[in-house]
Amino acid sequence: MNKSDLVESLADATGLTKADASRTVDALFGTDGGIICGALGRGDRVQITGFGTFEAKKRKARIGRNPRTGESIRIAASKSPSFRAGKGLKDGIK
């Protein structure tokens, strides 16, 4: 399922127009000012009971290797998004 399929399913399930459903999906999942992305950027955790938890995990700076040359390189610290599925979601796909 891609974004347009999700928008169409949301419109069918809720009675919203496709334009309203698209704005809703963008408001929740958008990378430019979306609710989830904004919360993770602030260091908050987004927990949807029964569905799962979104959080930003911090990765420490480390030394890596260039696979082509074998040279050691410094990899900067970063944040990476993570999702942990909840029990309801796990049970729902069985």
C-alpha beads as a LAMMPS data file, in Angstrom:
LAMMPS data file: protein, C-alpha beads

94 atoms
93 bonds

1 atom types
1 bond types

-500.0 500.0 xlo xhi
-500.0 500.0 ylo yhi
-500.0 500.0 zlo zhi

Masses

1 110.0

Atoms # bond

1 1 1 0.000 0.000 0.000
2 1 1 1.394 3.387 -0.964
3 1 1 0.343 6.885 0.091
4 1 1 -2.411 7.253 -2.528
5 1 1 -3.846 3.855 -1.533
6 1 1 -3.788 4.940 2.110
7 1 1 -5.549 8.214 1.258
8 1 1 -8.217 6.358 -0.710
9 1 1 -8.769 3.816 2.081
10 1 1 -8.997 6.583 4.683
11 1 1 -11.521 8.485 2.543
12 1 1 -13.649 5.352 2.108
13 1 1 -13.500 4.409 5.800
14 1 1 -14.341 7.858 7.171
15 1 1 -16.471 9.494 4.485
16 1 1 -13.915 12.267 3.992
17 1 1 -13.158 13.590 0.533
18 1 1 -9.873 12.413 -0.951
19 1 1 -8.478 15.946 -0.602
20 1 1 -9.337 16.033 3.119
21 1 1 -7.950 12.521 3.608
22 1 1 -4.731 13.541 1.846
23 1 1 -4.321 16.583 4.106
24 1 1 -4.953 14.350 7.129
25 1 1 -2.279 11.844 6.083
26 1 1 0.167 14.688 5.376
27 1 1 -0.549 16.302 8.751
28 1 1 0.191 13.058 10.558
29 1 1 3.039 11.527 8.546
30 1 1 4.520 14.464 6.604
31 1 1 8.244 15.082 6.829
32 1 1 7.763 18.873 6.618
33 1 1 5.823 19.720 9.749
34 1 1 4.039 16.399 10.265
35 1 1 2.894 15.657 13.796
36 1 1 4.962 12.496 14.253
37 1 1 8.112 13.919 12.652
38 1 1 7.834 17.110 14.711
39 1 1 7.433 15.193 17.966
40 1 1 10.436 12.979 17.218
41 1 1 12.498 16.035 16.308
42 1 1 11.734 17.526 19.728
43 1 1 12.829 14.289 21.396
44 1 1 9.293 13.199 22.301
45 1 1 7.967 9.680 21.942
46 1 1 4.700 9.024 20.079
47 1 1 2.811 6.089 21.582
48 1 1 -0.414 4.864 19.966
49 1 1 -1.869 2.264 22.291
50 1 1 -2.404 -1.046 20.555
51 1 1 -0.579 0.103 17.407
52 1 1 2.981 0.937 18.417
53 1 1 5.560 3.464 19.488
54 1 1 7.632 5.862 17.399
55 1 1 10.799 7.264 18.935
56 1 1 14.101 8.824 17.928
57 1 1 17.120 6.802 18.967
58 1 1 20.480 8.473 19.456
59 1 1 23.507 6.850 17.874
60 1 1 26.930 7.637 19.290
61 1 1 29.816 8.810 17.150
62 1 1 31.979 5.893 16.087
63 1 1 34.833 4.822 13.888
64 1 1 33.892 2.937 10.711
65 1 1 35.776 1.575 7.728
66 1 1 35.563 2.526 4.094
67 1 1 34.881 -0.877 2.478
68 1 1 36.648 0.097 -0.736
69 1 1 39.929 1.317 0.767
70 1 1 39.870 -0.113 4.280
71 1 1 40.608 3.377 5.609
72 1 1 39.163 4.281 9.037
73 1 1 36.615 7.088 8.976
74 1 1 34.796 8.951 11.700
75 1 1 31.012 8.587 11.641
76 1 1 29.259 11.467 13.407
77 1 1 26.618 11.018 16.093
78 1 1 23.075 11.034 14.742
79 1 1 19.432 10.436 15.522
80 1 1 17.462 7.738 13.762
81 1 1 13.707 7.091 13.849
82 1 1 12.508 3.765 15.173
83 1 1 9.144 2.030 15.440
84 1 1 8.192 -0.746 17.828
85 1 1 4.938 -2.530 17.024
86 1 1 2.350 -2.872 19.780
87 1 1 0.550 -6.017 20.820
88 1 1 -2.652 -5.096 19.020
89 1 1 -0.835 -4.643 15.703
90 1 1 1.101 -7.887 16.147
91 1 1 -2.078 -9.803 16.952
92 1 1 -3.947 -8.135 14.079
93 1 1 -1.581 -9.425 11.413
94 1 1 -1.510 -13.042 12.607

Bonds

1 1 1 2
2 1 2 3
3 1 3 4
4 1 4 5
5 1 5 6
6 1 6 7
7 1 7 8
8 1 8 9
9 1 9 10
10 1 10 11
11 1 11 12
12 1 12 13
13 1 13 14
14 1 14 15
15 1 15 16
16 1 16 17
17 1 17 18
18 1 18 19
19 1 19 20
20 1 20 21
21 1 21 22
22 1 22 23
23 1 23 24
24 1 24 25
25 1 25 26
26 1 26 27
27 1 27 28
28 1 28 29
29 1 29 30
30 1 30 31
31 1 31 32
32 1 32 33
33 1 33 34
34 1 34 35
35 1 35 36
36 1 36 37
37 1 37 38
38 1 38 39
39 1 39 40
40 1 40 41
41 1 41 42
42 1 42 43
43 1 43 44
44 1 44 45
45 1 45 46
46 1 46 47
47 1 47 48
48 1 48 49
49 1 49 50
50 1 50 51
51 1 51 52
52 1 52 53
53 1 53 54
54 1 54 55
55 1 55 56
56 1 56 57
57 1 57 58
58 1 58 59
59 1 59 60
60 1 60 61
61 1 61 62
62 1 62 63
63 1 63 64
64 1 64 65
65 1 65 66
66 1 66 67
67 1 67 68
68 1 68 69
69 1 69 70
70 1 70 71
71 1 71 72
72 1 72 73
73 1 73 74
74 1 74 75
75 1 75 76
76 1 76 77
77 1 77 78
78 1 78 79
79 1 79 80
80 1 80 81
81 1 81 82
82 1 82 83
83 1 83 84
84 1 84 85
85 1 85 86
86 1 86 87
87 1 87 88
88 1 88 89
89 1 89 90
90 1 90 91
91 1 91 92
92 1 92 93
93 1 93 94
